[in-house]
Amino acid sequence: MSITSDLLRGHTDTIILARLMASDNYGYEINKSIQHKTGGRYELKEATLYTAFRRLETAGCISSYWGDEQTGARRRYYSITDIGKESYQTLLGEWKTAKEMIDNLIKTEEYE
């Protein structure tokens, strides 16, 4: 079953920050991790991913740096900042609240 991207679109920042909570990483690997965690049912489009990186960096939630060129292609790595960690916790709380509300709204009476 494939999930519509509309359902997840508003949570792009939360998804990226969650991936960076574990460790610094670069765009391709973050997207690969998202694909893996969803069993291949979801991936961010490259434009969406890099637009989110710019937005998060401008907001102070992440910082970026260039990786070591000697280990292959030059990659821009992203790391979560203290502001990003706080933002992640806030966004996670909002997600949990929204999920609970949606669960209640779509629950039919026979399942109550």
N, CA and C atoms as a LAMMPS dump frame, in Angstrom:
ITEM: TIMESTEP
0
ITEM: NUMBER OF ATOMS
336
ITEM: BOX BOUNDS ff ff ff
-5.0000000000000000e+02 5.0000000000000000e+02
-5.0000000000000000e+02 5.0000000000000000e+02
-5.0000000000000000e+02 5.0000000000000000e+02
ITEM: ATOMS id mol type element x y z
1 1 1 N 0.842 -1.18 0
2 1 2 C 0 0 0
3 1 3 C 0.884 1.238 0
4 2 1 N 0.618 2.134 -0.907
5 2 2 C 1.361 3.389 -0.981
6 2 3 C 0.564 4.46 -0.243
7 3 1 N 1.267 5.356 0.391
8 3 2 C 0.606 6.422 1.143
9 3 3 C 0.722 7.726 0.358
10 4 1 N -0.309 8.493 0.359
11 4 2 C -0.289 9.749 -0.364
12 4 3 C 0.694 10.723 0.287
13 5 1 N 1.439 11.408 -0.544
14 5 2 C 2.422 12.354 -0.008
15 5 3 C 1.739 13.534 0.673
16 6 1 N 0.486 13.826 0.294
17 6 2 C -0.245 14.923 0.93
18 6 3 C -0.386 14.708 2.43
19 7 1 N -0.535 13.461 2.823
20 7 2 C -0.71 13.14 4.233
21 7 3 C 0.548 13.46 5.043
22 8 1 N 1.705 13.341 4.425
23 8 2 C 2.97 13.547 5.135
24 8 3 C 3.626 14.899 4.852
25 9 1 N 3.168 15.595 3.831
26 9 2 C 3.828 16.819 3.38
27 9 3 C 4.043 17.842 4.495
28 10 1 N 3.08 18.022 5.348
29 10 2 C 3.201 19.004 6.416
30 10 3 C 4.155 18.599 7.529
31 11 1 N 4.71 17.403 7.423
32 11 2 C 5.586 16.888 8.474
33 11 3 C 7.022 16.671 8.003
34 12 1 N 7.352 17.276 6.873
35 12 2 C 8.692 17.121 6.3
36 12 3 C 9.772 17.549 7.287
37 13 1 N 9.601 18.692 7.91
38 13 2 C 10.607 19.184 8.852
39 13 3 C 10.773 18.215 10.027
40 14 1 N 9.659 17.719 10.543
41 14 2 C 9.713 16.776 11.662
42 14 3 C 10.463 15.51 11.264
43 15 1 N 10.179 15.012 10.071
44 15 2 C 10.826 13.793 9.572
45 15 3 C 12.331 13.999 9.437
46 16 1 N 12.735 15.124 8.861
47 16 2 C 14.162 15.413 8.68
48 16 3 C 14.848 15.586 10.035
49 17 1 N 14.239 16.349 10.924
50 17 2 C 14.845 16.552 12.244
51 17 3 C 14.968 15.228 12.995
52 18 1 N 13.976 14.356 12.853
53 18 2 C 14.048 13.04 13.503
54 18 3 C 15.243 12.251 12.989
55 19 1 N 15.501 12.31 11.698
56 19 2 C 16.64 11.594 11.109
57 19 3 C 17.953 12.183 11.639
58 20 1 N 17.989 13.495 11.85
59 20 2 C 19.216 14.142 12.317
60 20 3 C 19.407 14.004 13.826
61 21 1 N 18.369 13.627 14.559
62 21 2 C 18.523 13.396 15.995
63 21 3 C 19.508 12.252 16.235
64 22 1 N 19.545 11.3 15.336
65 22 2 C 20.433 10.136 15.486
66 22 3 C 21.88 10.498 15.187
67 23 1 N 22.103 11.244 14.1
68 23 2 C 23.474 11.614 13.734
69 23 3 C 23.456 12.587 12.559
70 24 1 N 24.586 13.258 12.352
71 24 2 C 24.749 14.118 11.19
72 24 3 C 24.627 13.251 9.944
73 25 1 N 24.132 13.85 8.871
74 25 2 C 24.004 13.084 7.643
75 25 3 C 23.841 14.019 6.46
76 26 1 N 23.872 13.461 5.264
77 26 2 C 23.702 14.242 4.047
78 26 3 C 22.403 13.831 3.36
79 27 1 N 21.945 14.651 2.436
80 27 2 C 20.631 14.506 1.845
81 27 3 C 20.285 13.132 1.309
82 28 1 N 21.143 12.57 0.488
83 28 2 C 20.854 11.273 -0.116
84 28 3 C 20.65 10.206 0.952
85 29 1 N 21.5 10.187 1.96
86 29 2 C 21.384 9.177 3.018
87 29 3 C 20.139 9.389 3.873
88 30 1 N 19.772 10.643 4.097
89 30 2 C 18.547 10.917 4.852
90 30 3 C 17.344 10.38 4.081
91 31 1 N 17.304 10.652 2.78
92 31 2 C 16.195 10.178 1.966
93 31 3 C 16.177 8.654 1.889
94 32 1 N 17.351 8.053 1.795
95 32 2 C 17.452 6.595 1.775
96 32 3 C 16.923 6.008 3.086
97 33 1 N 17.222 6.659 4.198
98 33 2 C 16.747 6.225 5.503
99 33 3 C 15.219 6.313 5.573
100 34 1 N 14.656 7.371 5.023
101 34 2 C 13.199 7.54 4.994
102 34 3 C 12.57 6.412 4.176
103 35 1 N 13.15 6.122 3.027
104 35 2 C 12.643 5.03 2.195
105 35 3 C 12.718 3.7 2.947
106 36 1 N 13.826 3.468 3.611
107 36 2 C 14.009 2.218 4.352
108 36 3 C 12.985 2.093 5.483
109 37 1 N 12.822 3.166 6.255
110 37 2 C 11.911 3.125 7.402
111 37 3 C 10.446 2.984 6.978
112 38 1 N 10.127 3.336 5.732
113 38 2 C 8.749 3.216 5.245
114 38 3 C 8.586 2.015 4.324
115 39 1 N 9.562 1.152 4.282
116 39 2 C 9.47 -0.023 3.419
117 39 3 C 9.371 0.333 1.953
118 40 1 N 9.976 1.458 1.574
119 40 2 C 9.97 1.901 0.187
120 40 3 C 8.682 2.58 -0.254
121 41 1 N 7.779 2.841 0.683
122 41 2 C 6.486 3.444 0.324
123 41 3 C 6.522 4.965 0.27
124 42 1 N 7.594 5.579 0.759
125 42 2 C 7.64 7.039 0.771
126 42 3 C 9.07 7.512 0.609
127 43 1 N 9.224 8.545 -0.183
128 43 2 C 10.507 9.229 -0.295
129 43 3 C 10.233 10.695 -0.567
130 44 1 N 11.135 11.533 -0.136
131 44 2 C 11 12.964 -0.398
132 44 3 C 11.595 13.27 -1.759
133 45 1 N 10.928 14.12 -2.496
134 45 2 C 11.503 14.577 -3.757
135 45 3 C 12.712 15.429 -3.422
136 46 1 N 13.7 15.399 -4.3
137 46 2 C 14.949 16.123 -4.037
138 46 3 C 14.698 17.608 -3.781
139 47 1 N 13.827 18.218 -4.593
140 47 2 C 13.536 19.648 -4.414
141 47 3 C 12.902 19.904 -3.051
142 48 1 N 12.019 19.033 -2.616
143 48 2 C 11.368 19.171 -1.307
144 48 3 C 12.399 19.056 -0.191
145 49 1 N 13.269 18.073 -0.312
146 49 2 C 14.295 17.827 0.698
147 49 3 C 15.217 19.031 0.857
148 50 1 N 15.739 19.547 -0.245
149 50 2 C 16.7 20.645 -0.146
150 50 3 C 16.035 21.973 0.191
151 51 1 N 14.778 22.143 -0.184
152 51 2 C 14.039 23.331 0.252
153 51 3 C 13.858 23.288 1.773
154 52 1 N 13.554 22.104 2.293
155 52 2 C 13.401 21.944 3.748
156 52 3 C 14.726 22.194 4.457
157 53 1 N 15.836 21.705 3.896
158 53 2 C 17.149 21.97 4.496
159 53 3 C 17.403 23.473 4.596
160 54 1 N 17.117 24.21 3.522
161 54 2 C 17.336 25.668 3.536
162 54 3 C 16.449 26.331 4.586
163 55 1 N 15.184 25.917 4.631
164 55 2 C 14.245 26.49 5.604
165 55 3 C 14.697 26.206 7.037
166 56 1 N 15.093 24.971 7.308
167 56 2 C 15.536 24.59 8.654
168 56 3 C 16.84 25.283 9.037
169 57 1 N 17.724 25.463 8.067
170 57 2 C 18.992 26.141 8.354
171 57 3 C 18.748 27.623 8.631
172 58 1 N 17.88 28.257 7.847
173 58 2 C 17.544 29.666 8.064
174 58 3 C 16.909 29.874 9.441
175 59 1 N 16.112 28.895 9.879
176 59 2 C 15.45 28.98 11.186
177 59 3 C 16.384 28.646 12.343
178 60 1 N 17.599 28.203 12.032
179 60 2 C 18.558 27.873 13.08
180 60 3 C 18.388 26.469 13.645
181 61 1 N 17.565 25.652 12.993
182 61 2 C 17.3 24.293 13.481
183 61 3 C 18.4 23.31 13.092
184 62 1 N 19.067 23.582 11.994
185 62 2 C 20.167 22.731 11.551
186 62 3 C 21.32 23.604 11.102
187 63 1 N 22.491 23.015 11.052
188 63 2 C 23.651 23.678 10.456
189 63 3 C 24.23 22.695 9.443
190 64 1 N 25.06 23.21 8.549
191 64 2 C 25.631 22.339 7.524
192 64 3 C 27.131 22.569 7.427
193 65 1 N 27.794 21.567 6.919
194 65 2 C 29.235 21.65 6.701
195 65 3 C 29.606 20.681 5.59
196 66 1 N 30.742 20.928 4.97
197 66 2 C 31.218 20.053 3.908
198 66 3 C 32.003 18.901 4.514
199 67 1 N 31.713 17.705 4.014
200 67 2 C 32.406 16.512 4.484
201 67 3 C 33.794 16.404 3.888
202 68 1 N 34.512 15.405 4.304
203 68 2 C 35.874 15.132 3.855
204 68 3 C 35.858 14.623 2.419
205 69 1 N 36.503 15.349 1.531
206 69 2 C 36.537 14.976 0.12
207 69 3 C 37.318 13.697 -0.128
208 70 1 N 38.178 13.313 0.749
209 70 2 C 39.044 12.156 0.526
210 70 3 C 38.284 10.83 0.609
211 71 1 N 37.082 10.842 1.158
212 71 2 C 36.313 9.603 1.273
213 71 3 C 35.306 9.454 0.132
214 72 1 N 35.462 10.199 -0.924
215 72 2 C 34.562 10.114 -2.071
216 72 3 C 34.093 11.494 -2.48
217 73 1 N 32.876 11.554 -2.99
218 73 2 C 32.316 12.824 -3.451
219 73 3 C 32.173 13.8 -2.286
220 74 1 N 32.332 15.058 -2.593
221 74 2 C 32.169 16.095 -1.575
222 74 3 C 30.683 16.216 -1.246
223 75 1 N 30.352 16.035 0.016
224 75 2 C 28.961 16.054 0.449
225 75 3 C 28.735 17.12 1.502
226 76 1 N 27.563 17.711 1.434
227 76 2 C 27.168 18.677 2.451
228 76 3 C 26.413 17.916 3.535
229 77 1 N 26.935 17.95 4.737
230 77 2 C 26.325 17.266 5.873
231 77 3 C 25.504 18.254 6.679
232 78 1 N 24.482 17.726 7.311
233 78 2 C 23.592 18.531 8.14
234 78 3 C 23.605 17.97 9.552
235 79 1 N 23.555 18.877 10.516
236 79 2 C 23.484 18.467 11.918
237 79 3 C 22.406 19.294 12.605
238 80 1 N 21.782 18.683 13.583
239 80 2 C 20.714 19.358 14.309
240 80 3 C 21.331 20.235 15.391
241 81 1 N 20.766 21.39 15.6
242 81 2 C 21.238 22.323 16.629
243 81 3 C 20.355 22.172 17.869
244 82 1 N 20.71 22.869 18.926
245 82 2 C 19.87 22.854 20.131
246 82 3 C 18.474 23.4 19.821
247 83 1 N 18.42 24.443 18.992
248 83 2 C 17.117 24.988 18.573
249 83 3 C 16.342 23.926 17.803
250 84 1 N 17.039 23.178 16.953
251 84 2 C 16.409 22.109 16.189
252 84 3 C 15.874 21.006 17.079
253 85 1 N 16.6 20.682 18.126
254 85 2 C 16.137 19.648 19.064
255 85 3 C 14.868 20.104 19.776
256 86 1 N 14.836 21.366 20.172
257 86 2 C 13.635 21.916 20.806
258 86 3 C 12.47 21.928 19.819
259 87 1 N 12.762 22.346 18.599
260 87 2 C 11.74 22.383 17.557
261 87 3 C 11.2 20.988 17.279
262 88 1 N 12.09 19.994 17.236
263 88 2 C 11.671 18.614 17.012
264 88 3 C 10.701 18.165 18.102
265 89 1 N 11.023 18.459 19.351
266 89 2 C 10.148 18.063 20.463
267 89 3 C 8.773 18.728 20.342
268 90 1 N 8.767 20.001 19.957
269 90 2 C 7.506 20.721 19.765
270 90 3 C 6.706 20.103 18.624
271 91 1 N 7.364 19.871 17.49
272 91 2 C 6.687 19.288 16.329
273 91 3 C 6.185 17.879 16.625
274 92 1 N 6.947 17.117 17.365
275 92 2 C 6.542 15.764 17.736
276 92 3 C 5.279 15.808 18.613
277 93 1 N 5.254 16.745 19.546
278 93 2 C 4.068 16.92 20.39
279 93 3 C 2.85 17.307 19.566
280 94 1 N 3.053 18.205 18.597
281 94 2 C 1.958 18.609 17.718
282 94 3 C 1.457 17.418 16.9
283 95 1 N 2.399 16.599 16.416
284 95 2 C 2.016 15.412 15.647
285 95 3 C 1.176 14.468 16.501
286 96 1 N 1.597 14.229 17.724
287 96 2 C 0.867 13.31 18.602
288 96 3 C -0.548 13.823 18.875
289 97 1 N -0.668 15.127 19.078
290 97 2 C -1.981 15.724 19.313
291 97 3 C -2.851 15.598 18.07
292 98 1 N -2.299 15.909 16.912
293 98 2 C -3.052 15.815 15.654
294 98 3 C -3.459 14.373 15.376
295 99 1 N -2.565 13.438 15.61
296 99 2 C -2.864 12.017 15.389
297 99 3 C -4.02 11.577 16.276
298 100 1 N -3.986 11.974 17.529
299 100 2 C -5.054 11.612 18.46
300 100 3 C -6.395 12.195 18
301 101 1 N -6.379 13.461 17.558
302 101 2 C -7.614 14.086 17.081
303 101 3 C -8.138 13.386 15.836
304 102 1 N -7.262 13.081 14.898
305 102 2 C -7.689 12.408 13.666
306 102 3 C -8.215 11.015 13.978
307 103 1 N -7.517 10.292 14.848
308 103 2 C -8.002 8.972 15.251
309 103 3 C -9.426 9.062 15.795
310 104 1 N -9.676 10.063 16.632
311 104 2 C -11.01 10.234 17.209
312 104 3 C -12.039 10.641 16.155
313 105 1 N -11.626 11.453 15.203
314 105 2 C -12.562 11.934 14.178
315 105 3 C -12.932 10.86 13.172
316 106 1 N -12.048 9.944 12.888
317 106 2 C -12.353 8.927 11.87
318 106 3 C -12.845 7.609 12.454
319 107 1 N -12.836 7.507 13.752
320 107 2 C -13.303 6.288 14.417
321 107 3 C -14.818 6.194 14.238
322 108 1 N -15.305 5.056 13.791
323 108 2 C -16.741 4.881 13.666
324 108 3 C -17.304 4.388 14.982
325 109 1 N -18.589 4.6 15.149
326 109 2 C -19.244 4.259 16.422
327 109 3 C -19.112 2.778 16.748
328 110 1 N -19.084 1.916 15.745
329 110 2 C -19.007 0.472 16.035
330 110 3 C -17.686 0.083 16.671
331 111 1 N -16.669 0.925 16.55
332 111 2 C -15.362 0.617 17.138
333 111 3 C -15.133 1.319 18.46
334 112 1 N -16.066 2.101 18.904
335 112 2 C -15.877 2.878 20.142
336 112 3 C -16.097 2.062 21.363
